[in-house]
């Protein structure tokens, strides 16, 4: 520890509670007065708070993806175990019921058609999500261009107004 730090520490240790409270109150009032001097814009406040929310969502996205990956991995493992057990008992069960090979093939074809339909729906849902996000991005881009255009017009009109106002004075 440096000599300065040691002196600061010993100075703080030697203070009474009242002296410490007075220093804290002084520091607090100085910080509050400097905050009052700063003007807070509603737009700045909205921008800062919106940015905080978006950044929080973005920072949690990898965690959420990882959690859902873990969940689906566990689900898949459980289903694999279930069907492994099913396979082992299937032969004896269906043999006792008198089911033949044709029934197993028909069941397989039916389940494959259901699987293909589910896979097709997953692909359609994914494509819909892509198109939806692209649409939203295009809408935001269009809005951004419109706002910039309107701000340019506003600035020009305001400039003309100021020029006219200077001539009148």
Secondary structure, DSSP 8 states (H G I E B T S, - for coil): --HHHHHHHHHHHT--HHHHHHHHHHHHHHHHHHHHHS---HHHHHHHHHHHHHHHHHHHHHHHHHHHHHHHHHHHHHHHHHHHHHHHHHHHHHHHHT--HHHHHHHHHHHHHHHHHHHHHHHHHHHHHHHHHHHHHHHHHHHHHHHHHHHHHHHHHHHHHHHHHHHH-
